[in-house]
């Protein structure tokens, strides 16, 4: 096959994301033939770079993936650079000329993908200029990929969305939530709706609670400036966590189409109960901030670069999410996420109820969906201990993918960019999803912002403050995953 024809215009081409994720992803699509020779990339950013320099940067970013220098060189020759001030109308004329020229040179038929990987404060300006200075073509598709953060609360995200909608329709917009591109997040629906054993027990009678853990061992690194204004709630819960909640609890879509999947996800997001946020034990959401580690080797959040030394920003959130549908009202979804926790792990533990018979002293059955770094499923069951009597012990059925398999499977960005080439929006966040999620987290944010006296601390490299454990213990539950 010749692959899809496309011209990418990347805003933010000198950035870290472009280097770490986008160029490697585009290269893999090229290597696998999803992109043929009819593609080109224009990288833009403020900095003055030459085409040669840009192509070297691209070569460098794919150096681990290439078979030969020559192949990498051919790939990189499709890249051009243009220094660009997003507020300067003149620059869009130059950009249009270059785009039209490459369109012809590479026989692209007018297909364009505009990749916005910059501060969201520029999204509105960029999209309106793209429209007004005629970078949008008549003969091909025009798709816009939008990186997070999509606003910082409901109001700002609505404003942003209105600005973008003035120039592009919802069905041209691809809002990235990279968790939706992860193999094991996509696998949630496959697991749930292709195994009747699981399908038939995915209900309130069988499931006691869900537990989502997205923990990181890294701190804020160089992102102190962004993170101190954001915090874990905005950074992880509004997007990745709530997307996973909806995938875990949504009803079966009528068909596996974007529209049906989105409809069922929205039914969950619309049913989220307003969270209780207090400073006592009734609270359904707790936060924390990392302090110096117990061994004194890892510094606390307030000592990080570009972080306010008196910051009250949360680097950890744990919560109990209640879905007010007949099915899930009594089945809490516990979530936790944070920086400088004991381990880097993204996983879901589905905790089943004990057996209805009282024959044995059984432990709950647990199905774990391992998202990363390990990928696969684990099922913890009870079985009889070998020997006399009927004593039980746990046994773990494990389908964890080998490191090699994980290494070889396509990364989230590769899959998501391919979806954009194919015009498939299933694994992107619709505006309604984004809006509803913001409204949910805004309520928590508002309460926290009014408790300005203190924040619970946790030592760096532990699993968060004690409050996160109490949250479950109050319901007679416990976190299954302990680092
Ligand atoms: C991003 C957050 O959306 O997700 C980061 O902004 C976080 O703060 C990252 O580190 C985690 O993603 P992953 O794929 O490493 O689990």
Boltz pocket constraint, residues with backbone or C-beta under 6 A from the ligand:
constraints:
  - pocket:
      binder: B
      contacts: [[A, 148], [A, 178], [A, 216], [A, 235], [A, 236], [A, 346]]
      max_distance: 6.0
